[in-house]
Amino acid sequence: PDEPPDPSLAPGVCDCIAQPLVAQFTWDSLTMLVEACRRERVRNWEAIKAFPEQAPPSSYSQFDGHDRPDLFAEAAQELAAGR
């Protein structure tokens, strides 16, 4: 969706939660998720728009932690060993 979430939906979304602090945390978390997805879609809009005609750029070495080989060294060794 291109519109921000409607704040009037918050009571309906969190009405089963008895604690207002938890309800606010839930609403804030869901709203942040929507905003993060929107920003990512805007950032990748050119690739999304060109998708049927042009393949997306390779995601190799673009995953979270690609700059930290110590995080995936064991898996890389197993892959190199052919397991």
C-alpha positions in Angstrom: 0.0 0.0 0.0 1.1 3.5 -0.7 -0.8 5.1 2.2 0.5 4.9 5.7 -1.5 2.7 8.1 -4.7 4.3 9.5 -4.2 5.0 13.2 -7.9 4.4 13.8 -7.2 0.7 13.1 -4.9 0.4 16.2 -7.7 -0.4 18.7 -9.1 -3.1 16.5 -5.7 -4.7 15.9 -4.7 -4.8 19.5 -8.0 -5.0 21.3 -7.3 -8.5 22.6 -4.2 -7.3 24.5 -5.0 -6.2 28.0 -1.8 -4.1 28.5 -1.7 -0.8 26.7 2.1 -0.8 26.6 2.1 -4.1 24.8 -0.6 -2.8 22.4 1.5 0.2 21.6 4.6 -1.9 21.1 2.7 -4.2 18.7 1.3 -1.2 16.8 4.7 0.4 16.6 6.4 -2.8 15.4 3.9 -3.4 12.7 4.0 0.2 11.5 7.8 0.1 11.4 7.6 -3.2 9.3 5.2 -1.5 6.8 7.5 1.5 6.6 10.7 -0.6 6.2 9.0 -2.6 3.4 7.9 0.6 1.7 11.4 2.0 1.8 12.9 -1.2 0.4 10.4 -1.2 -2.4 11.2 2.5 -3.2 14.9 1.7 -3.1 14.5 -1.2 -5.5 11.9 0.3 -7.7 14.0 0.3 -10.9 14.7 -3.4 -10.5 11.1 -4.1 -9.7 9.8 -2.1 -12.7 12.3 -3.8 -15.1 11.8 -7.3 -13.7 9.9 -9.1 -16.6 12.5 -7.9 -19.2 15.6 -7.8 -17.1 16.7 -10.3 -14.5 17.4 -8.8 -11.0 21.0 -8.3 -10.1 22.7 -11.3 -8.6 22.2 -11.5 -4.8 25.5 -13.3 -4.4 27.6 -11.5 -1.7 24.7 -9.2 -0.9 23.1 -11.1 2.0 23.3 -9.9 5.6 26.7 -10.7 7.0 28.5 -11.1 3.6 31.3 -8.9 4.9 31.7 -11.2 8.0 33.2 -14.5 6.7 33.6 -15.7 10.3 29.8 -16.0 10.5 29.5 -18.4 7.7 33.0 -20.0 7.5 31.9 -23.4 8.6 29.2 -23.6 6.0 31.7 -22.4 3.3 34.1 -25.1 4.3 31.5 -27.8 4.1 30.4 -26.5 0.7 34.0 -26.5 -0.6 34.4 -30.1 0.7 31.4 -31.1 -1.3 29.1 -32.1 1.5 
